[in-house]
Amino acid sequence: MEMRSEKDISGCSLAGFISESGERISGDVIISSIAVMHERGNGLGGGFAAYGIYPDYRDYYALHLICDDDKSREQAERFIENNFYIECKEPIPTRNVPSITDPPILMRYFIKPMVESGKEDDFVMHAAMKINAEIDGVYVISSGKNMGAFKAVGYPEDVGVFFRLEEYEGYTWIAHGRFPTNTPGWWGGAHPFTILDWAVVHNGEISSYGINKRYLEMFGYRCTLLTDTEVMAYLFDLLLRRHRLPVEIVAKALASPFWEDIERMPPGKRELMMAVRSVYGSALVNGPFAILLGYRDGLIGLNDRIKLRPLVAARKGDMLYIASEEAAIREITNPADVWMPKAGEPVIGRLKGEIQ
């Protein structure tokens, strides 16, 4: 009798888009896109990140928190009050959805850190990690400016309705439908994973998690959310924000060409890639993956270096769309140009206009 594996090796769904002109678009559009790929998930996680959604608080860090109970929320609030100026605090608006059960306390705080100018980002980064690691029952799910993450245990289309995303408008949206295989399905473990303005949604597995985690810990990062994807967000923060590397170089560090391919590169490019692999060898992400990275200035799609997970991209006017399946793009637009990005080659959309 023939035996076959029942494990879904290509599950999870990704969808995202950016208006490079800065036009803000309603959240119901991204819900429609991710809903097309319903069968790629199993209801154990769905989530979204959006940019440009808090124009009235654009100069404040927006801290989104998941709290198990009032005691943990109060403990987190004491920490926030001792380290930040709070402009506004409020529950994150939600509505009842039958499939979203036992929701935790969901809070957001618009804050400025009590620290000298120029050190705000590092202060917020370390504060978010301290809350996650040291305050039981509280998790920071986003901490950037004029952006926010919304995630839960459920199918993504239900999560979007639960968080009333049709009431928000953003110039960049990313979404994820989860099919967990090696890590638990829980509210904090749903995608996206964020730090500051960086938000990552991921399809696949990161077999280099242990090496990546130890490398990040050398720079003060703390991985506490019980999933391999968490390291991806921190790697982008380290390489793009702190090391100030170009996006194209960061992509080559995370999804590096094989040594035999580097040796065949022309002079100049060969030496550059040898240096990237030598310096950032511990940042190399092994295993099958497709990711979308949202950040303040753009959107990036990236596959692993042998493309073991699907990713499709399309353009129409000033819009860039990226998803696991072409159907998710065609559900919300009729693109002029559709293509499948090559392994390890980033697809990049950049904000070029003022946010409208």
ZADOTI-211708 format. One record per residue (C-alpha): x, z, y. Coordinates in steps of 0.1 Angstrom, whole numbers, plus 2048, in hexadecimal, padded with zeros to 3 digits. Layout:
XZY...
This chain:
80080080080E7F682281581383981280F85F81882687C7F983288F80E83B8AE8068268CD82881B8D881E80A8F88028209067FF82E92A7F38189468038129687F58029878008019AB8007ED9CB80E7EE9EE8037DDA0E8247D5A1E8137D1A408077F5A3E7E27EFA3A7D180DA2B7BB806A0D7A081B9FD7A782E9DD78A81E9CB79F7FE9C87BB80F9B37A082199E7917FE9957B47F198C7BE80E97579B8109657A07ED9557BB7FC93F7A68199327AF81290E7D48189157CE83D91B7BD8599067AE86F9217CB8889227D887F9447D086A9637DE86A9867E48599A77FC85B9C47F384C9E6807847A077F8847A2A7DB85DA217E1879A397E5868A5C7D9888A6E7F589CA5E810880A5B82B897A688248B3A4F82E8B7A2A80E8B6A158128CF9F97F98C99DC7F78E79C47E78ED9A27E091299D7D392397E7C193F9907BD9519B17DA9699A97F394C9A57E593A9C37EA95A9D980D95E9CC81593A9D580593E9F781B95C9FF83A9479F782D92AA0D825941A2A847951A2985992FA29843917A3C82D913A5A80A90BA4D7F68F3A637D98F1A4A7D08FDA287B18F3A147A48EB9F17AA8C79E67878B79E77798AF9C47578A89B57488B19937518989787448A095576489594377B8A995A7788CC94C7878EE9567988E39757B28FB9847B29059A97BD8E79BD7CC8EE9E07DE8DB9FB7F38E8A188008D5A358218E6A3E8428E5A518608F8A43870915A55892904A568A88F2A6E8A38CDA758B38B6A5C8B08CDA3E88A8CBA3988A8B4A1B8A28C9A078908E9A1086F8DBA0587E8CD9E588D8EE9DB86D9019E58588EB9CF86F8F09B18709169B784A9179B784990399686391898585D93B99183893F99A82394097A80492B97980D91699881A8F29998228DC9B78158B99AF8208A99D08348B39EF83A894A0582E88AA2880E876A2D80A872A077FC8859EA7F98859C47D888B9B17D989098C7C58A19707BE8A194A7A68849467A485E9487B185196979084297578086397079D87598279985E99F7748669A277A88B99E79388B9BB77C8759D179785B9D677F8429E5780859A047A6853A097B8835A177DC82DA107F5810A148048179F27F28239D27FF8299AF7EB8349917F183F96D7DC84294D7EE8589347F385690E80987390781D8728E683988C8E982D8A390580D8B790A7EF8AB91D7EA8C493A7E38C195F8068C696B8138AD9507FD89195C80E87697181A87098C83888698E84488C9B185D89C9C885A8979EE84F8739F48598669D283E8629B884385399582B84797A83A83E95983182D93884A83491C86284E91188385A91F89B8619038B786A91B8A288792A8BB8A29208D98919308C588794F8B78AB9528DA8BB9508E78A29698CC8AA9828D18CF97E8F48CA98C8E38C09AD8CA8DD9AE8AC8CD99D8968E19858828D096A8648E69618468CF95B84A8C993584E8A493686A88A93685C87795486489396C88988A96C88186797987287399A89088A99F8A986E99789A8589B289B8759CB8C087B9C38CC8579C48B68499E08B28669F88D087C9F28EA8629E78DB8479FE8E082B9E58CD80A9E98AE8069D48BE7E99C08DD7FF9B78C781C9AD8B48049958D57FA9868DF81E9818BF8289708BB80895B8DF7FC9598EA7DC9498FD7DF9289237E092A9267BE91990F7AF9349237C09509437B194293478E94692A79396A93E78198695979499894C7AB9B292B7B19A193D7BB9819527D59939347E29A69207E798593D7F797493F81099091A81798F91A81D96993983396C92D84998890984B97E90B84A9588F786A9558DB85B96A8D683E9528B38409438B283791F89282F90B87581891186581B93385280A94E84E81D96F83F81A99184F82D9AE83C8339CD84E8409EC849841A1285881EA1884E80B9F98458069D585C7FE9B88557F29958707F597A8747EF95588F7FC93D8AC7E593789D7D39198797D49258677E890A8497EF91F8327D69308327D09568237B496A8257AE98F8137989A88127909CD7F77859E47FE784A0A80E7A4A148037B69F48197BE9D68077C89B68177D69968067E19768097E39517F17C694C7E87A89607C37B095D7C87D09727D47BA98E7BA79F98B79F7BA98B7A67C09B07B57A09BD7BB77B9B57E17799B97F375A9C28127639AE81477798E83477E97A8437959608627A796F8827A495B8917C29488A37D996089A7C597F8867D89998687CA9AB8687D79CE84E7D89E98587E5A0B8437F2A2784A7DAA4482E7E2A5D820801A6E807815A5A7E5809A65
